[in-house]
Amino acid sequence: MTNNNNSILGYHSKYHSKPTNCQLCMRKISLTFHHLIPKKMHRRTFFRKTHTRDALNQGIWICRKCHSGLHKLFDEMTLAKQFNTLEKLKQNTAVQKHVTWVAKQKVTD
C-alpha cells in the first residue's frame, strides 16, 4: 500500500513555494516546515515500505509556536502514524486548544 499525498491540496514539498500564513493558526508570520511523517521515522522499514519518498517529504508550513506545540503534544511515532495529515491535526482537541491559544498571541517578528 502506498500513501502518496502529492495531489492533496495544502501539502507541500519543502522545496516548493511556501504560503504566507501558518496552516494551523493562520497568522502571517515566519514559517517552519513540519514533515507530516517526521524525518526521524523515514529510515524505519515500515514507513519506507508503506510510503513513497515524495509522500515522506510532504509537509505543512506552520509557525514556530504551532510547530513546537505539536512536538510537545506528540512524539514522532504518534505524529507519523496518527497525525500524518493536516486534517487529522486540525481535528485533534489538544491541537485545536493549542492553535486557539497561538492565534491570540501577538506577532513579534
Secondary structure, DSSP 8 states (H G I E B T S, - for coil): --B--TTSTT-EETTS---SB-TTT--BS-EEEEESS-GGGTTSHHHHHHB-HHHHTEEEEEEHHHHHHHHHHS-HHHHHHH--SHHHHHH-HHHHHHHHHHHTS----
